């Protein structure tokens, strides 16, 4: 990571130096190179883990760091590279194999101390953007790659935007394709050759389990948006996405317990009857809008609403409001509030509510009906003159945000994010 950072610094330094001697009259899309350094920490807990069939600990911590590099290649073109690493520890996923730890007794409400409790995700997302001479046409292409222990994703896409009416109106269209693949990790008791002398229950534990035949998952997204400056103080936007997913949409390690089968245990841990089974296609349609109001030089009201529908039976509504308060030329506070509500998917069943004769079933509470509230506060420091220096770079912004998330099913989370932007000189 230190070597990568050194290379990035070197290229930004060279780009910044080259711009100092550029005598071109045309105003650049991006005047100088920029680097964003991002960090977030996420901590959650709950009692409805999908890994253990809708009950059990949902404790999870995740630390993510990323670097975003924006390089002006010339007056019209910008290359952006976003790369990051996410490392998490999950009590829930540790119970894919609750027997690989040091605990003498196993329970869905305790984490295993084995290797399945943690994982890392790495990603890289390059993007090339070109603006026409009049800056009224902008197009871009991008790629994406991410990898973790049991999941791999490759993506590509592009977008086209056109500005009208003296740049007061903008229409854009974009598309994205993801070609993903699973390395399925089934619950330990459903793997071939499993045996444990501690199993208790009536009869013999012999679930009618079949592994998934296909492990690919493809996603296709089309995005449309329209934005308009409505006046000196008003700005609005409308957007819509069409998303189609095909392939293995079930999560292979999420257990399901049936109402019409016998229960088997090791200590307090109930053994799976099956894993979730979901349709091999899903069509999603989110659409909504934004409205920003410049109340005064010190206060801006930002509002957002989204309606969502999919053919699995979920309907949701999201409403968000943010009120930036400018305390001085350099400091701004961002109090925020977000409300979310959704109906349950057609295939959601709490523990031991589904029957073994059903075609599709899941006990993942992310697909249940619930509502959620998120409260947050952020603070931003901005210095457009970048007086503070770190090596050859000027510090442009520091942004810190704290959020508390509470869901009606008992899931709670705390999120802190830190972002800094440096510019080349």
N, C-alpha and C positions, 0 to 999 in steps of 0.2 A: 504494500500500500504506500509506503514511503517513496519507493521508486516511481510509482505511477504519479504521485503528487509532484515529484521533482520534474518529471517530464511535462506535466501540465503547466507548471510554473514557467518552465523554459519556453514553451510555445507561446504562452500569454505574454511573456516579456518581449519576445521577438516581434509578436504582432503589434504590441503597443509601440515599440520603437519604430516599426515600419510606418505606422500611421503618423508619427510625428513629422516625417519627411514627405508625406503624400500631398501633392499640390493640386489634386483634383478638386474642381469647384463643386461638383454634385454632392449634396448632403448624404452622408452615409445612413443606411438603415440602422446600423449599430456603430456608434462612434469609436468605441474601444472595446477590448476584450473584457469579459466579466466572468467571475467565478462565484458560484453559490456553494456554500458549505452548509449542509443541512443535517440536523440530528433530531430524532424523536424517541421518546420512551413511552411505552404503553403498558399498563397494568390492569388486569381484569380479574374478576371472580364471579362465580355463579354456582348454580346447583342443578343444571339441566344439560350436562355434557352429552353431545351426540355420540361420542366415542363409546360411552357406556349406556347407550339406549335411552337417553332422555333424562337420566338422573346421574348425579355424581359431580365432582368438582370441575369447574371450568377455569381454575386459576391458570393464568398465562401472563408472562412478561415478554416484551419484545423491544429490542433496541435496534434502531435503524440509523445508518449514516449514509450520506450520499454526497456526491460532488457533481455539480452541473457547470459545464464549461461552455460559454458562448463566444465563438470566434468570428469576427467579421472577415470574410475572405476577400471582399472588395466592397465597393459602394452598395451593391445590390444583394449580396449573398451572405448568409449567416449559417455557420455550422454549429449545432448544439449537441453536446454529448452529456448524457445523464447516466451515471454509473453509481451503484450502491450495494450495500451489504446489510442484510437484516438477520439478526441472531435472536432466536426466541427459545424460551423454556416453557413447556406446557405440561401441567399436571394432567390435563385431559388426554393429550396425545400419548403421554407416558403409559396410559392404560391400554394402548393397543396391545402391549405385552405387560400386564401387571405383575408377571412372575419373574421378570428379569432383574429385579432390584434386591435390596437387602432386607426389606420388611418381612418379618416372620408371618404376618397375616396380611391378606390383601383385601381392599375395600374400594368401591368406586369413588369414595369421598377422600381417598388418600392418593398421593402421587407415587408412582414407581420411581425408584432411584436409578433405573437402568438407562441405557443410551437412547431409548425411544422418546425420552422426555424433552429432547432438544434437537434443533436443526438450524440450518442456515440457508438463506436465499440470497443469491447474487443476481444482479440484473444490469444490463446496459441498453441504452436507448438513444441511438444517434438520430439526428434530424437535420435535414438540409432545407433551407428556405430561400426563395428568390422573390424579389420585389421588382416590379416593372419600373421604368424610368419615372413615370408619373405617380408611382406609389399607389395606384388605384387597383392593381392586380397583384395578388400574392399567392404563390403556390408552394407547397412543401411536400417532401417525401420523408418517411421515417422507417426505422427498423426497430425490432425489440427482441431481446433474448433474456430469459431468466431460467434459473435452475435451482432446485432443492432436491433433497434425497429421493422423494417419490414422485416428483412432478417436473416436467420440462416444458417450456413455452417458447415458441418462435413466432414473431409477428412482423407485419409490414403494413404500410398504408400511406395515405397522402391526403392532402386537402387543397381546396381552391377557394379563394375569397375575392370578391369584387366590391369596390367602394364606389358609391354614387353620390350625387347631390352635394358636391364639395366635401366629400368624406363624412357626411352626416348620416349616411345609410350604408350598411354593409350586409351582404348576403354571402354565406359560405356553405360549402358542402365538403364532406370528408368521408373517408372509408378506411376501415381497419380490418385485417384478417389475422387471426391467431390460430396456429397449428400446434396443438398441445398433445402431450402424451403422459400417461400415468406409468409409474412403476409400482403396481398395486401392493400395498402392505395390508394384508388381512389380519383380523384379530387372531391372536396366537392360537386360540382353541379351535379355529376353523382351518388351520394349516395342516397339510398332510403329515401324518405320523404323530400328531399330538396325543399325549397320554399323561395323566397325572393321577396318582393314587388317592389324592385328597378329594376328588369329585364326589359330591353328595347329591341325592335326588332319587326319585322313583324311577327305577329301570336303568337303562344304559344311555349315556349321553351319545347320541348319534344324529346330529343335525343334518337335514337334507339341504346341503350347501353346495352350490355350483359357482366356480370362479367366473369372472366376467370374460367373455370371449374376445372382446375388442377393448383396447386400452387408449384409443385416440379420442381427442375432444377438439372439435373445430368451432371457432366463433367468427361470425361475420357481422360487422356493424356499419351502418350508414347513418351519418349525422348531418342534420340540416339546421341552420341558424339564421336569424334575421335580427339585426340590431339597428336602432334608430336614436339619434339625438332629437329629443322632443322639444327642447327649448334650452334656455340658458341654464336651467337648474334641473332638468329632467333628462334621463337617459333610460331607454328600455330595450329589452331583447326577448326574443322568442326562440325556442329550440325544440327539436324532436330527434329522437334516435330510433332506428329500427335494428333490432339485434336478433340474430338467429344462432342458436347453439345446437350442435349435433355431435353424437358420439357418447362416450361414457360420462354422463352427467351425475352419476352417483359417486359418493366418496367411499372407496372400498373398505375403510377401516371403521365406519360408523355402524355400530350394532343396532339390531332391532330385536325386541322380545314380543312374542305372539301371545294372544289371549288363550289360544286353544292348544298349547303344547305344555309339556311338563317343564318345571324349572330345575336347573342344575347349578350348583355353586361350588366354588373353591373358597373356603372361609366365607366372607361376606360378599364375595364378588360373583355376580350371576353371569353364567356363560351364555354366549350369543345363540339365538335361534337362527339368525341370518344377519346379513348386512343390508343397508338401505338399498332399495331398488326403485329407480326413478326412470321416467321415459327417456328415450335416446334423442329427443329433440325438445327445444324450448324456444318460444318466440316472445320477445319482450318489446314493449313500446313505452318508453318514458317521454313525456313532453311537459313543457312548462315555460317559465319566463322569469326575467329579472327586471326590477325597477329601482333605479338609483335616483335619489333626490338630494340635491345640494342645498341643504337648509340654510347654511351660512358659511362663511369662510372657515369656521371652526367645527362645523357639524355636517356630516353626510349620513343619510339614511339609505342603507342597502338592503333590499328585500329580494327574496327568492321563493319560488313555489314550483314543485314538480309533482305531476301525476304519473303513476306507473301502473301498467297492466301487463300480465303475461298469461299464456295459455295453460299454466299450471294452477290457475285460480287465485293468484295473489293480486290484490289491488292495494296500492299504497299512496299516501299523501305525505309530502315533505314541505315544511315551511321554515324559512330561516330569515332572521333579521340581524343585521350588524350595524352598529352606530359608531363609526370612527369619530373620536373627539380629539381635535388638534389642540394640544396644550401649548405648543410653541412651534417655532419654525422647524424644530428637530424632533419633537416628541409627540406621539399620537397614541391614544388608548383605543382598544377595540373590544368593547363588550359585545357578546354575541349570544343568541339563543336559537336553538333548533328543535323543532317538534316533528316526530315521525310516527306514523301509524300504518299498520298493514293487516290485511285479512290472512287467514291461514291458507296454505296450499292444499289442493284437493287430496294430496297423498300424505298429509301430516297426521300422525297418530301418537298420542302420549304412550308411555311405556305400557306394554301388554294391552293395547287397545286394538291393534291390527290383528287380522286373522291370517293364518298361513296360506289360505286360499286366495288372498288378494294378489293382484298382479304387481301393484306398486305400493310402496310404503316407506316412510322415514320417520324417525323420532328426533330430527334435527330442529331445535327450537328457533333457529334462524328462519325456518319455513312455517312457523306457527303464527297465530294472530297475536299481535302485541302492539304497544305504543311505547315511545321512548322520548326522553328529554335530554338535551345536551346544553350545558351552560358553560360559557367560556369568557375569558378575558385575555386580551393581548396587548402588548406594548411594542412600539416601533420607534427606533432611533434612525433618523435620516440626515445625511450630510451630503448634499449634492456637489459640494466642492471637495469632498474626500480629503479633508485636512489630516485626519488620522492615517498613518501609514504603517503597513506591515510589509517589510522588505520593499519590493518595487510596486506594491499595490496600495491603492487607496480604499479605505473602508467607507462604503456607501450606505449600507443599512444593517441594522441588527433587529431581528424580529423574534419575540418570545411570546408563546401562547400556552395557556393552561385551559384544559377542558375537562369537565366531569360529565359522564354519560350514565344515565340510569334507565333501565328497561323494566317494563311491568312484570316480566317473568323472573325478576330477581337478579339479572345480570347487571353488574356495575363496572365501570372502567374509568381510569384516570389517564389523561394524555398530556404530555408536555412536548412542545416542539421548539426548536431553536434554529434560526436561519440567519446567515450573514452573507452579504454580497460585497465582493471586492472588485475593483476595476483597475485595469492597467493604466499606466501613465505614459 
